[in-house]
């Protein structure tokens, strides 16, 4: 019973992580729309496969592979820089600047 409860809990986490990674891939992968959709679908299928593996004897290997793929998406996402020359709304068009003088930040 504890094994099934753990598998259900991990499945919920995998589903949330898969949804986030799928949306991140679809939103920012620098490919044409078809490439983004295919990459997103591939990651979602990988997440579904991981959920299925959690209820089989391959649960540890499936979870390790999924975590490696998810960490790869996180590392890729953290390297994305905002566009400086985009058409930003006026209230966010300028980046924050400041100067530090000892303990004073202005």
C-alpha positions in Angstrom: 0.0 0.0 0.0 2.8 2.4 0.8 4.5 1.7 -2.6 1.2 2.6 -4.4 0.8 5.8 -2.3 4.4 6.8 -3.1 3.9 6.0 -6.8 0.7 8.2 -6.8 2.5 11.0 -5.1 5.5 10.8 -7.5 3.1 10.6 -10.5 1.5 13.9 -9.4 4.9 15.6 -9.2 6.0 14.1 -12.6 2.7 15.4 -14.1 3.3 18.9 -12.8 6.9 19.0 -13.9 6.0 17.6 -17.3 3.3 20.3 -17.8 5.7 23.1 -16.8 8.5 21.7 -19.0 6.2 21.1 -21.9 4.9 24.7 -21.8 8.5 26.0 -21.4 9.6 24.1 -24.5 6.6 25.2 -26.5 6.9 28.8 -25.5 10.7 29.4 -25.9 12.4 26.7 -28.0 14.0 28.5 -30.9 12.4 26.4 -33.6 9.5 26.8 -36.0 6.1 26.0 -34.6 6.1 22.4 -35.8 9.4 21.8 -34.1 8.2 23.3 -30.9 5.0 21.2 -30.9 7.0 18.0 -31.7 9.5 18.7 -28.9 6.7 19.5 -26.5 4.8 16.4 -27.4 7.9 14.3 -27.1 8.5 15.5 -23.6 4.9 15.0 -22.6 5.1 11.4 -23.9 8.3 10.9 -21.9 6.4 12.2 -18.8 3.5 9.8 -19.5 6.0 6.9 -19.9 7.6 7.9 -16.6 4.2 7.8 -14.8 3.6 4.3 -16.3 7.1 3.2 -15.2 6.4 4.3 -11.6 3.8 1.6 -11.3 6.1 -1.1 -12.7 9.5 -2.6 -11.7 11.3 0.1 -13.8 10.3 2.9 -11.4 13.8 3.9 -10.3 15.3 4.0 -13.8 12.4 5.8 -15.2 12.4 8.4 -12.5 16.2 9.0 -12.8 15.9 9.5 -16.6 12.9 11.8 -16.2 14.8 13.9 -13.6 17.8 14.1 -15.9 15.6 15.4 -18.7 13.8 17.8 -16.4 17.1 19.2 -15.1 18.2 19.6 -18.7 15.1 21.7 -19.4 15.7 23.8 -16.2 19.3 24.5 -17.2 18.3 25.5 -20.7 15.5 27.7 -19.3 17.9 29.5 -16.9 20.2 30.4 -19.8 17.5 32.3 -21.8 18.2 36.0 -21.7 15.4 38.6 -22.2 15.4 40.5 -25.4 16.7 44.0 -25.0 15.4 45.3 -28.2 11.9 43.9 -28.0 8.7 46.0 -28.1 8.2 46.3 -24.4 5.3 48.0 -22.6 6.3 51.5 -21.4 6.2 50.6 -17.7 8.8 47.8 -18.2 10.8 49.2 -21.1 13.7 50.4 -19.0 15.8 48.0 -16.9 16.4 48.8 -13.2 19.7 50.5 -12.5 21.3 51.5 -9.2 24.5 52.6 -7.5 25.9 51.4 -4.2 27.8 53.7 -1.9 28.8 51.6 1.2 25.5 50.4 2.7 23.4 52.8 0.7 21.7 51.7 -2.5 20.2 54.4 -4.8 
